[in-house]
Amino acid sequence: MMIGDMEGWVDSFVSFDDRFLERIAVALPACMAVLPEQPGEDDITINLVDRLAKDVVVRRLCHWVEYQFEPFGLAPDGSKYSKGIIDIAVLFDWERERYLAYECKRLNVIHAGNRSSLATAYVTQGMMRFLTEQYAENLPVGCMLGYVLDGDVSFAQARLAGAIGGHTPLALIDGPAPLTAVEAIERFRTRHARSAGSEIELRHALFSRSPVIEPVA
């Protein structure tokens, strides 16, 4: 349950996301430099969270940055259960039900000389978890981080736009709409209707590990 004015929390989450992405832009190149050419999603995220948790600016911005955060659900008998695992959650105090979730997905993965955009998985195994309230239950904002492994952000954006627009269960109200870039991070937002009658804004950030290379057929 949200505590306090909902619009106030929207503004707070959005403002934090802008500043948090600035710190990710600083930390990510060093993370990627120690990883193989096509690293796993968890390998990237673990190294990223480790650096963010030690970042003096991040420490001033929030209470804690948690890797694989488990939000609790409430069963009919009053007991609590795990609703799943969020890649990154930012906690602003000791209130577990008030957090900013970041779901991370790889994009443009190269395997055996072929490129897979993975845009469909980004939608069905990432964005949809916010729509079903598996993540960010009763919260107005959620975030997606896309690790663009071949550096071709334009290709990733085009494939994501198609996957988002073609997936009816997303209940898209608005977007994809561009947001101002942070450093070299391309961003956009989408707004969605949830089944309980509420809405959620998803903020998307696409990170390139390297300069754009010639697309692989």
Salt bridges, closest charged atoms under 4 A:
ASP17 OD2 - ARG187 NH1 3.81
ASP17 OD2 - ARG203 NE 2.85
ASP18 OD1 - ARG187 NH1 2.79
ASP18 OD1 - ARG203 NH2 3.05
ASP50 OD2 - LYS54 NZ 3.28
ASP55 OD2 - ARG23 NH2 2.95
ASP93 OD2 - ARG98 NH2 2.22
GLU97 OE2 - LYS80 NZ 3.60
GLU103 OE2 - LYS105 NZ 3.63
GLU103 OE2 - ARG129 NH1 3.44
GLU133 OE1 - ARG194 NH1 3.56
GLU137 OE1 - LYS83 NZ 2.85
ASP150 OD2 - ARG115 NH1 2.61
ASP152 OD2 - ARG115 NH1 3.19
ASP174 OD2 - ARG189 NH1 2.84
GLU199 OE1 - ARG191 NH1 3.38
GLU201 OE1 - ARG191 NH2 3.08
GLU201 OE2 - ARG203 NH1 3.15
